[in-house]
Amino acid sequence: SATAKIIDGKSIAKQIRDEISVEVSRMKDAIGVVPGLAVIIVGDRKDSATYVRNKRKACESVGINSFEVRLPEDSTEQDVVKFISEFNDDSSVHGILVQLPLPSHMNEEKILDAVRIEKDVDGFHPLNIGCLAMRGREPMFVPCTPKGCIELLHRSDISIKGKKAVVIGRSNIVGMPAALLLQNENATVSIVHSRTPNAEELTRQADIVIAAVGVPNMVKGNWIKPGAVVIDVGINPVEDAKSSRGYRLVGDVCYEEVVKVASAITPVPGGVGPMTIAMLLTNTLISAKRAHNFE
Ligand code: NDP
């Protein structure tokens, strides 16, 4: 039976990092400016520490300066905001990222709002999202994970215009902005969430499916229209006695089933994950170029 084309996010992300490297050097040579990304991490969640380490390594790999602040779990909101303010005023920092989730005693909204919109490379500021949603407006930055999903489609020569798309999930950081981006690309978009009674049936009508749910293997083969394109954002640890870590990562899509039905699919890991970091570097470069009027 037919098998989907595997969309290789790892190699596409590598290609994007190579392009960024070239641009970083060109900028440095021309005006002596090196883009900089500051990351603030609070507490010692293992997964957050891994994400932050990967971001630092990615910066190094393309020549972007990285700055890191680690604060203890019991820090106050003011402690975090103090560092954000310093980075806001530091001209060598072009992007500021607060690693989420924050400890439960902190008000996430208040902290994220402290990041200057010109340095909000995560694109989570309400003004960014508002501009993304409005016709004729341009956001300062597009959130990295959904931007990575669209970039995967573009770089795999999958056209979006006029297609029926279904986004499963409506979170502020993935589902909702992914739906807005698909709409901006002229797809006709439906959003499926936990209160959608006929999720399967709706999903089966889609030419393009983006799954961002957080439920392992939820999207089965019979949810997918033959020939559809499936982007799996999910990163879910499931127990695996055979793995040395005791778990492995699976997506929101039942890969073994869907790979037989779809025309193209992203794997987990190695699909959207590496793209998220590549888009963070892209946004940092965009920010530095904008700050220095460099084209
Ligand atoms: P959230 O938990 O914030 O949002 C999940 C969304 O899925 C919600 O809108 C929820 O609906 C919906 N949902 C939950 N259960 C169902 C269901 N049974 N049927 C239909 N919809 C459902 O998650 P995130 O958006 O932050 O993350 C989603 C996944 O993507 C996770 O696995 C996460 O680890 C991964 N992720 C991967 C990234 C990457 O770089 N590849 C980056 C960020 C996240 P409702 O709104 O009604 O509650």
Residues whose N, C-alpha, C, O or C-beta is under 5 A from the ligand:
A	BS01	NDP	T145 G169 R170 S171 V174 G175 V192 H193 S194 R195 A212 V213 G214 V233 G234 I235 N236 V272 G273 T276
